[in-house]
């Protein structure tokens, strides 16, 4: 595990040797010099060190290059951060590179150091990749539980905080869906190439591909679910707004004729015929009450309220 500018005693390793080099705690220039000294092509080094490179699979004469996006050491379902992990897989060597801490790499490293599993470059790389994908599953399960709670809260008490939470989930799921789509296509291609070379199915490759396919299906399902919840929130909000506007419209419609009568007899003209009628005030109140009652009856009969 490189933390300073050192190289193995001999490179490439002998046929009966297996070497794993993990680089995760050195600066870019030092890392570049090490990779070049190990015979990695300059353009490949640029791809490895690029901070926003999408997952990819490339074959070279001496090694296979695979770039994946795993979860950061501190990621949670509420605060998801991805980590770019590069693999250079040779016949008897494995080079991994990650800018931050990777739990998947660390756990596999500890297994090898404790001799719990023999170091085989390709097998070790596949175990790391399987761990990378497995780490996403609990996070997605937590998200599923939370989305179920949000769905119930939307029915009982829809508010702007829930909509803001859903928008955040939709953004993260969109990024995950793009990442898992890359992973699914990558593992599908790698599986086909390995099985074509072997002439028979490879269980490890099949497992990697099925895990990628399952993650892609889950994240697509949750993305659609979040979209449905967002649409449901907007529909509920629109429904409540329509009810409010309906009540206000009914009130306005009732008070328009009443305001007209009040304004008519509130004009300061001496020759208004009913102005000096002894019971004019009470008659006008009765007429206004009758108009309001008639309008309410009409609205209810028309099922507007």
N, C-alpha and C positions, 0 to 999 in steps of 0.2 A: 504494500500500500504506500504510494508515493506521498511524502510530505516534504521532500527536499529533492534536489536535483541529483538523483542517483539512478543508475540503470542496472539491470541484471548483469552478472559476470559475463554472460555470453548471450548473444541474440542473433538469429532466432534460436529457440531452445532445441535441444536434441530430440530425436524422435521418441525416445523413451521418457521424456519429461513433459510435465504439464505445468504451465505457469499462468497465474492470474495476476494481472496488474490492475489495481483500482486507483483512479485519480479523482480526488474530490476535495482536496484542501491545498491547492497550489494556484499561483496566479497564472493568467493566460499565457504570458510570454514563456514562462518556465515550462508550462504544460506543452506549448507548441514545440519547444526545443526537444522535449522528451519524445513526443510523438514522431517528430521528424527523425530523431535518432533511432527509433524503433522501425523505421522504414515506411511510415504512413505518408501517403502522398499529400503535398501541400493543399490541394483543393479539398481533400477529405478532411484535413485538419480544420480548414475554414468551416466546413459543414458541422463538424463536431463542436466547434466553439461558438457557432452562431446561436444567439439567445432565443430566436423565434423560428427555428427551422421546424417544419411539420414532420411527423413520423414518416420514415422512409426505409426502403430495403434496397441495398446495392450489393452486387457481387464483384469481387476483385480476384486477382490471381491467387493471392495468399490468404485472403480472409473475406468474411462476409460482414458488411456494415449494416447495422440496424439501429434506428433511432426511435425511441418510444417516449411517451409522456406519462410519468408516474405521479403519485401523490407526494407532496412535500411531507416532511416528518411531522409537522404540526397541523396538518390539514384536518378539518372537521366538515360535517355536512353543512354547517353554517358559514364556514370560512374555508372554502376549497382553494388550495394553491397547488398548481401542478409543477412538476420538476422534469426537466429534460434529461434523459439517460441514454447514453450512446454505448453500443456494443460493437467491438471488433472481434470477430470469432474466427480463429484459425483452427487448423487440425489439432494443435497441441498448445494453444495459448488463447487466453481471453483477456481483452482490455476493456474495462468499463470506465466511463467518465460521467460525472454528474457534478453540477455546480454547488448544490447544497446536500444536506444529509438525506440519504435514502434508506428507509427502514428495510426495504426489500433486499437491497445490496448488503446492508449490515447483517441481517439475519443469515443470509446465505454465506457471507464471509465467516461468521462465527461457527456455522456448521462445518465448513472446511477446516478452520483452525482447530476445532475440537475433534476433527477426524470422524465426524458423524456420517459424512458422506464423502466418497472419494472425489478428487478433483478431476473432472473431465470437462474440457472447455465448453463444448456444445451443450452437454447436459446441465452444467452449472448455469450457463446463460439462460436456458429454458426454464430452470427453476426460478431464477430471478424474475423472468418475464411473467411466469405464472403468479408469483407473489405480487408483482406490480398490479396485475389485473384483479387478483383476489382482494387487494386492499380497497378497491373501489366498492366492493359489494356491501360491506357494513354501512358505508356512507350513504349508498343509495337506499338501503333498507331504512335507515334513520329518516331519510328524506321522504320515503313513502309514508311512514307513520305521521310525520309532520303535515304532509299534504292532506291526510285523512282528517287531522284535527282542524286544519284550516277550512276544509270543506264544511265541517259542522259549524264552525264559527261564522262562516259566511251566511249561513241560513239564519242563525240566531242574532248576529250583530256584525253586519258588514261595515267596515270602516276603512279609512285611507291607509292605516298601518298594515292591514292585511294585503291590500292591493300593492303597496310598496314591497312587502315581503315576497309576493308572487312575482313581481317584476324582477327582483333579484334572483329568484330561483330560475326564472326563464332565461336570464342572461347566462347563468352558470351552466344550465343544462344545454344551452345552445353550443357553448364551448366544448362541453363534454361530448355532445353528439358528434361534433366535428372531429374531435380526437379519436373517439371510438370508431368512427367510420374509417379513419386512416388505419387504425389498428386492425380492424376486421379485414380490410383489403390487403394489408401487409401480411398478416398471418395466413390468409387464404393463398396468396401467391407463394409464400415460403413453403407452406404445406404441400402445394402441388409440385413445386420444384424438388423438394426432398423426396416425396413419394415417387416421382418420376425417376429420380436417380437411384433410389433403392429398389424400385420395381414392386413395392408392396406398401400397404398403409403404415403410417407411423403414428403410434398411439400418443406420444408426447406432442407431436405437432397437431394432431386432431384435437387434443385437449386444449392447447393454446388457442386454436381457431374457434372452438366452441365457446370458450370463455369470452373471447372478443365479441363473438356474435351475440351472446347472451347480454353482455353489457350494452351493446348497441341497441338491442331490442328494449331493454329496460329503460335506458335513458330516452329513447324515442317515445316510449309509453308515458314516462313521467313528463316529458316536454309537452305532449299533447294534453295530458291531464292538467298541467299548469295553465295551458292556453284555455282549456274549458273552464277552469275555475276563474280565470281573469274575465272571460266572456260572461260567466255567470254573475260575477260581481257587478259588471257594467249593466247587465240586464236588470238585476235587482235594484241597482241605484236608479236606473231609468224608470223602472216601475214605480218606485217610491216617489220620484220626482213627478211622474205623471199623476199620481194620486194627489199629491200636494197641489199641483197646478189645476187639477179638476175641482178641488174644493175651493180654491181661490177664484176660479172662473165662475162657479156657481154663486159664490158670495157677490162677486162683481155683477153678475147678471141680475141678481135680485135687487141690488141697491141702485142699479142704473135708473129704473122707473121711479123708485122712491126719491132718489136725488133730483130727478126731473121735476117731480111734484113739489118737493121742498124748495127747489130753486124758483119754480114758477110763482108760488105764493110768497116767496121771500123778496120778490121785486118791489121796489118802492113806488108803485103807481097807486093813485087814489081811487081809480075807477075800476079796480078789479071787482067783478060782481059779487063774488062770495066772500070778499074780504071782511065785511061787517056783519056777516051772517052769525047769529048768536051761537049756533052749534057747529060752525064751520070747522073749528079745530078738531072736534071729536069725529066729525064725518070724515075729514081728511085722514086722521089716524086709522079709522076703520077701513077706508079705501086702501091705504098703504098696507095694512095688515092683510087684507084680502088679496092684494096683488102678490105679496110675498108668499102667502099660503098657496095661491094658485100656481105660482112658478115652481114651488117646491113639489107640489103634486105632479106637475107636468114633467119635472126632471126625474122623479121616481118612476113615473109611468114609462118614461123613455129609457129607464135603467141607466141614466147618466150618473146617478148617485146611489 
